[in-house]
Structures are given as structure tokens and as C-alpha cells.
Amino acid sequence: MGHVRTARLDQMIKGWFVGAFEPTAYASHDCEVGVKRYRAGEREAAHVHKIATELTLVVSGRVRMSGREFGPDDIVILDPGMPTDFEVLEDAVTVIVKVPCVAGDKYPYHVSGDAA
């Protein structure tokens, strides 16, 4: 019989705690999972994943992705090749899932529509 293992989110890098990276609470090539905490006004530049599907669950607060506003309990699903930017409208907590876990599968997305 096994035992309960534990880890702490504050020991992970940028909130990522499942995936094929170190440190991790659970190593997996199947997916990545992270909890992200943001302050109002924070932004991420437009990016695209060529392989992974990215799911963002807004736990609290309000965010803007791809020109649309989302709030608590909204789940945004971005298929491979779908670009998005990210703006925090109110302090927010999100849970991000990327399937599969692919190192380096995040590319800047330029206004011209070309992924770099």
C-alpha cells in the first residue's frame, strides 16, 4: 500500500506542477498543469502553440483573451494554431492545462498572422 506524497506550489516554477519538467509534483509527458496568480494590468504577448491544446479555467477575477472577456468558471479552449494574447482585467487566478506536454511549444504570434 502506498503513502500520501505531498508537494508545495511555492516550490514549483511559475505555478506549473504537472509535466515533463523539474521541479514537478507529478512527472508526465501527457499534459502540463499549472495554477497562475495575476494582478490587474498584467499582460502576456500574443502566442500560439503548434502542437498542444491549451485550456484555461478562470477560477477568480476577469481576464481578456483573444479580444473576449472571461470570468469565474469560464473555460477557454485553444486548439493548436489558435493564437491568443492575455490581459488581466481584475486580480485573477487561473488553472492552465496543456495537452500534450511539449517543451518549447510556445511561439510569439505576430500581427501579420505568422507564428515565429
N, C-alpha and C positions, 0 to 999 in steps of 0.2 A: 504494500500500500504506500502511495506517495505522500508527500507532505506539501503544505501550502508554501509556495515560493512568493516572495514579495520584491518589489522594486519601488523606486520613488520617481515621480515625474520630474522633479527638480534635478535629478541625476542624468536625465536624458538630454539630448541636444535639440533645442528649439521645439520641444514638445513631442518629438517623434519617439514612440515607444514600441512599435512593432515593425519589423522589416529586416532587410539584409544589410544591416549596418551596426556599428558599435558606437556607443553603448546601446543596448536594446533590452527590453523586458522579455521579448519573445522574438527569436530569430525566424524569419520567414522570407522566402522569395515570392510567395503567393500574393502578398499585399503589404502595404505600409499603413500605419495608423498613427495619427498624432492629435494632440489637443493643443490648440493655439489660443493664446490670450492677446487681445489687441486693445489699444487705446484709440479713441475717436481721433480721426485725422490721419492715422497710419494708412499707407498705401503700398501696393505691390505693382510693379510694372506689368504690362501685358505679357503673358507667356502661353505656351502651348506644350502639351505632351504628345509625342508622336506614337507612343505605344500604350501608355497607361490610361485608364479611365479614372477620373478624379471625382470623388463625391465629397461635398462639403455640407455638413449639418450645422446650421446656426443654432447653437444652444441658447445664447442670450445676446441681446444687442441688435444692431442693424448694420448691414453691410450692403455694398453695391458691387455686383459682379456682372460683367458684360452689359452694362447700362441698365440693369434692373436691380431694384431694392429687394432685400430678403431680410426676414426677421426670425424670431424663435420658432423652431420646429420645421422651418423650410429646409429642404434638401436640394442642393444644386448638383446636377449630374452632368459632367463634361466628358463627352466621348473623345477618343484620340483625335487630334487635329482641330478641336474646337478651342479657340483662344479665349482667354479672359484676363481682365485686369481685376484688381481688388481694392476697394476703398472702405474704410471703417467709418460709418456714419455716427454710431454710438459705441461706447466701450462694448466689446463683444468677446464671446468665447465660441470657438468652432471646433468640430471634430472633423478631421480630414481622413479619407480613406483613398488610397491609390491602389489599383489592381491592374496588372501585377506590380511587384516591387522591381523597378528597373533603375539602376544607378545612372545618373546623368540624363534622365529623360525629362528635362525641363529646358525649354528653349525660349529665348526672347522672341516676342512677336512684334513685328514692325508694322506700322500703319499701312504700308504698301500691301500687307497681307501675306508677306513671305516670312516663314519661320527661319531664323538664322541657323 
